[in-house]
Amino acid sequence: MEFGPVPLAQAEGARLAHSLLLEDGGARLRKGRVLTAEDLARMAQAGLAEVVVARLGPADLDEDSAAQRLARALVPDEAAAGLRLSGAFTGRVNLHARAPGLFVPDVAAVNAFNRVDPAITLATLPPHARVARGTLAATVKIIPYGVPARAVDAACAAAAGAVSLQPVVLRRAGLVQSLVPGQPEKLNQKGLRAVRRRLAALGMDLTAHREVPHEVAAIAGALSELEGDVLLVLTGSATSDSCDTAPRALVAAGGRLIRFGMPVDPGNLLFLGELGDCPVIGLPGSARSKVAHGVDWVLERIACGIPVGSDDIALMGVGGLLKEIPTRPQPREQRRG
């Protein structure tokens, strides 16, 4: 592609590199416009002798055609990928989620795509980012007005089918809340609202809810009877050990404890288990708040059918500091007097 200033007589059919506001009536010619003889005549009347243009070579693709071809290679089947492609405009195609779920890019393929040519770019959400219907998950952008077709072909080959959405496949959840003596009634009401809110963000329903005393036998009985694709436990007293009341109740009900504790804050006191084929998530008391939480990371993956084991949780530590980030106060920092 050629780029630079040329005399007006040589500019017909080239693309305008920068928007122009002509003095004759205040007409505006937008950048990227393919210049016509009429456009050039108006420029001459406005006193211009040359104009900065981009001219594609025979082996180049224009920005919109290139972006459209790249996006189609990334998402060859929109329904299967759970993503919807926008039309190409100014060298950009946006990829939007078609339903709630988690965004699951092939990181190595995306990196290979972005190494082909600096003119070809793909920006995405992070892996396992939660999306709602319509969320912008990725965007393809061609930087200049055109790009060599061979580079487009190479990028298409490097990242074919590299981005997709993992939709929610588990739709029903059951919740057990335990009560300790003297517990304020509003505490469980707050917990119930928080759980419904987290489930609703995934398009899930709370289809069963039980309140029982904070005792092993009571919680175990409730877990055994509760219906749902995922079972949640929110106790009136914090779980402090893998042998504490709620994990013991899971085992007493015939279940298996997979992990207690996670390297995500807030969310440290989460536990994960299973009862038969049903995942069981023990929610820390901090999950009653509205803030981003480690519970979300585990619940979202499980709801989308992505297996979560002890090692998966162990690997959540990098990026797992959700509470004390630069845009918020540092409440745990000790003041030095």
C-alpha positions in Angstrom: 0.0 0.0 0.0 1.2 3.5 -0.9 0.7 6.3 1.6 1.5 10.0 1.5 0.8 13.3 -0.2 0.1 13.4 -3.9 -1.0 16.2 -6.3 -4.7 16.4 -6.7 -4.4 15.2 -10.3 -3.0 11.8 -9.1 -5.5 11.3 -6.2 -8.6 10.0 -8.0 -9.6 6.5 -6.8 -7.3 6.7 -3.7 -8.5 6.8 -0.1 -8.5 10.0 1.8 -6.0 9.6 4.7 -7.3 12.4 6.9 -10.7 14.0 7.2 -11.0 17.4 5.5 -13.3 20.3 6.2 -13.6 22.3 3.1 -14.4 26.0 3.3 -16.9 26.0 0.5 -20.1 25.6 2.6 -18.3 23.7 5.4 -18.5 20.3 3.6 -16.6 17.5 5.4 -14.9 14.7 3.6 -14.3 11.8 6.0 -11.1 9.9 6.1 -11.2 6.6 4.2 -13.4 8.0 1.5 -12.5 6.9 -2.1 -11.9 10.2 -3.8 -13.9 11.1 -6.9 -13.2 13.7 -9.6 -15.9 15.8 -8.0 -14.2 15.6 -4.6 -10.9 16.7 -6.1 -12.5 19.6 -8.0 -13.9 20.9 -4.7 -10.5 20.6 -3.1 -9.0 22.6 -5.9 -11.7 25.2 -5.4 -10.8 25.3 -1.7 -7.2 26.2 -2.7 -5.6 22.8 -2.1 -2.8 21.6 -4.4 -2.2 18.1 -2.9 -3.8 15.7 -0.5 -2.6 12.8 1.7 -4.0 9.5 0.5 -3.6 5.8 0.8 -3.6 3.7 -2.4 -4.0 -0.1 -2.3 -1.7 -2.2 -4.4 -2.9 -5.2 -6.5 -2.0 -7.6 -3.7 -3.7 -5.7 -0.9 -7.1 -6.0 0.7 -9.0 -2.9 1.9 -9.5 -2.6 5.7 -13.2 -3.7 5.8 -12.7 -6.7 3.5 -9.7 -7.8 5.5 -11.4 -7.4 8.8 -14.5 -9.4 7.6 -12.4 -12.2 6.3 -10.4 -12.5 9.5 -13.5 -12.4 11.7 -15.1 -15.1 9.7 -12.0 -17.3 10.1 -12.0 -16.7 13.8 -15.7 -17.6 14.0 -16.6 -19.9 11.1 -19.9 -20.9 12.7 -21.5 -18.1 14.8 -24.1 -20.4 16.4 -21.6 -23.0 17.4 -19.2 -20.4 18.8 -21.9 -18.5 20.6 -20.7 -15.3 19.1 -22.3 -12.8 16.6 -20.2 -10.9 14.1 -21.0 -7.2 13.4 -20.6 -5.8 9.9 -17.2 -4.4 9.0 -16.8 -0.6 9.5 -13.6 1.4 9.4 -11.6 -1.8 9.4 -13.3 -3.2 12.5 -15.5 -6.2 13.2 -16.9 -6.7 16.7 -17.7 -10.1 18.2 -20.7 -10.1 20.6 -21.9 -12.8 22.9 -25.2 -14.5 21.8 -26.0 -15.7 25.4 -24.7 -15.7 28.9 -21.6 -17.7 29.5 -17.8 -17.6 29.7 -15.5 -16.4 27.0 -12.9 -19.1 26.1 -10.2 -18.0 23.6 -7.4 -20.1 22.5 -4.6 -17.9 23.9 -1.8 -19.3 21.9 -3.8 -18.9 18.6 -4.7 -15.3 19.5 -1.1 -14.5 20.1 -0.1 -16.2 16.9 -2.7 -14.1 15.1 -1.4 -10.8 16.5 2.2 -11.7 15.6 1.5 -12.0 11.8 1.5 -8.3 11.0 1.2 -5.2 13.2 -1.5 -4.0 10.9 -3.7 -7.0 11.9 -5.0 -6.9 15.5 -7.4 -8.9 17.7 -8.3 -7.7 21.2 -10.3 -10.0 23.4 -11.7 -10.3 26.9 -9.6 -12.4 29.3 -10.0 -16.2 29.4 -13.1 -17.2 31.4 -14.5 -13.7 31.4 -18.3 -13.8 32.1 -20.4 -12.4 29.4 -24.1 -11.6 29.0 -26.1 -11.6 25.8 -24.7 -8.7 23.7 -21.4 -8.3 25.6 -18.5 -7.3 23.4 -16.1 -10.3 23.7 -13.5 -9.5 21.0 -12.8 -7.0 18.2 -10.8 -7.4 15.0 -9.2 -4.1 13.8 -7.1 -3.4 10.8 -4.8 -0.5 11.6 -4.1 1.1 8.2 -6.5 1.4 5.2 -5.3 -1.8 3.6 -3.1 -4.9 4.3 -1.4 -7.5 2.2 -3.7 -10.3 1.3 -0.9 -12.8 2.2 -0.8 -11.5 5.7 -4.6 -11.9 6.1 -4.3 -15.5 4.8 -1.6 -16.2 7.4 -3.6 -14.7 10.3 -6.6 -16.7 9.2 -4.6 -19.9 9.2 -3.0 -19.1 12.6 -6.3 -18.6 14.5 -9.0 -20.5 12.7 -11.9 -21.0 15.2 -9.8 -19.5 18.0 -12.5 -17.7 19.9 -15.8 -19.0 21.3 -18.3 -18.8 24.1 -19.0 -21.6 26.6 -22.7 -21.2 27.4 -24.4 -22.0 30.7 -25.6 -25.6 30.6 -26.6 -26.0 34.3 -29.7 -24.0 34.9 -31.0 -25.0 38.4 -29.4 -24.4 41.7 -30.4 -25.4 45.3 -29.3 -23.5 48.4 -28.9 -24.7 52.0 -28.5 -22.0 54.6 -27.7 -22.8 58.2 -28.8 -20.9 61.3 -26.8 -20.4 64.5 -28.4 -19.4 67.8 -29.0 -15.7 68.0 -28.4 -15.1 64.3 -30.2 -12.0 62.9 -33.0 -13.0 60.5 -31.9 -10.5 58.0 -28.5 -12.3 57.5 -30.1 -15.2 55.6 -32.4 -12.9 53.8 -29.3 -11.0 52.6 -27.7 -14.3 51.6 -30.7 -15.4 49.7 -30.8 -12.1 47.7 -27.1 -12.3 46.9 -27.3 -15.9 45.7 -30.3 -15.1 43.5 -28.4 -12.1 42.1 -25.3 -14.2 41.2 -27.4 -16.9 39.6 -29.5 -14.4 37.6 -26.3 -13.0 36.1 -25.8 -16.5 34.5 -29.4 -17.0 33.6 -29.8 -19.6 36.3 -32.7 -20.1 38.7 -32.8 -20.9 42.4 -35.3 -23.8 42.4 -34.9 -25.0 45.9 -34.0 -23.4 49.3 -33.8 -24.8 52.8 -32.9 -23.2 56.1 -31.7 -25.7 58.8 -29.8 -25.5 62.1 -26.1 -25.3 61.9 -25.5 -28.9 62.6 -23.9 -31.7 60.6 -26.9 -34.0 60.5 -29.3 -31.1 59.6 -27.1 -29.8 56.7 -26.5 -33.3 55.5 -30.2 -34.1 55.4 -30.9 -31.0 53.5 -28.2 -31.7 50.9 -29.5 -35.2 50.4 -33.1 -34.0 49.7 -32.3 -30.8 47.8 -32.9 -30.7 44.1 -30.7 -28.8 41.6 -27.9 -29.1 39.0 -25.6 -27.3 41.5 -26.0 -27.2 45.3 -24.8 -24.2 47.3 -24.2 -24.1 51.1 -24.1 -20.8 53.0 -23.6 -21.2 56.7 -24.5 -18.9 59.6 -21.0 -19.6 61.1 -17.9 -19.3 58.9 -16.2 -22.5 57.7 -12.7 -22.5 59.2 -11.4 -26.0 58.4 -12.0 -28.9 56.1 -13.4 -30.8 59.2 -15.8 -28.0 60.1 -19.5 -28.4 60.1 -20.5 -27.9 56.5 -17.7 -30.0 54.9 -18.4 -32.7 57.4 -22.1 -32.5 56.5 -21.2 -33.0 52.8 -19.3 -36.2 53.6 -22.0 -37.4 55.9 -24.5 -37.0 53.1 -22.4 -39.4 51.0 -20.5 -36.7 49.2 -16.8 -35.9 48.6 -14.8 -32.9 49.6 -12.6 -31.8 46.7 -11.0 -28.7 48.2 -11.3 -26.3 51.1 -9.8 -22.8 50.6 -8.9 -20.8 47.5 -6.2 -18.2 46.7 -8.7 -15.6 45.8 -9.7 -12.7 48.0 -12.6 -12.3 48.7 -13.3 -16.0 48.6 -10.6 -17.6 50.7 -13.0 -19.8 52.7 -14.8 -21.4 49.8 -15.1 -25.2 49.6 -15.8 -27.4 46.7 -17.2 -30.9 46.6 -19.6 -33.2 44.9 -22.6 -35.3 45.9 -23.1 -38.0 43.3 -22.8 -36.2 40.0 -23.9 -32.8 41.5 -21.3 -30.1 42.3 -21.5 -28.6 45.8 -20.0 -25.2 46.5 -19.6 -23.9 50.0 -20.0 -20.1 50.0 -18.0 -17.9 52.4 -20.0 -15.4 54.3 -18.4 -12.6 52.2 -20.4 -14.0 49.2 -23.4 -12.1 50.7 -22.0 -8.9 49.4 -22.3 -7.6 45.8 -18.5 -7.4 45.1 -16.6 -9.6 42.6 -15.8 -12.8 44.4 -14.0 -16.1 44.1 -17.4 -17.8 44.3 -18.2 -16.3 40.9 -15.1 -17.8 39.3 -16.0 -21.3 40.5 -19.8 -21.1 40.0 -19.4 -19.6 36.5 -17.2 -22.4 35.3 -19.3 -25.2 36.8 -22.5 -23.6 35.4 -20.9 -23.6 32.0 -19.9 -27.3 32.2 -16.1 -26.5 32.6 -14.6 -29.0 35.0 -13.2 -27.5 38.2 -10.8 -29.4 40.4 -8.4 -28.6 43.2 -5.6 -27.7 40.9 -7.9 -25.4 38.8 -8.6 -23.4 42.0 -4.9 -23.4 43.0 -4.1 -21.7 39.7 -6.6 -18.8 40.3 -4.2 -17.0 42.6 -2.6 -14.8 39.9 -5.2 -12.1 39.3 -7.1 -13.4 42.3 -6.7 -10.3 44.4 -10.1 -8.9 43.8 -10.5 -6.7 46.9 -7.5 -4.5 47.4 -6.9 -3.2 43.9 -5.4 0.3 43.1 -8.8 1.9 42.5 -10.0 1.0 46.0 -8.7 1.7 49.5 -6.3 -0.7 51.2 -8.1 -1.5 54.4 -5.7 -4.3 55.5 -2.6 -2.1 55.2 -1.3 -1.3 58.7 -1.0 2.4 59.4 2.3 3.4 60.7 2.3 6.0 63.4 
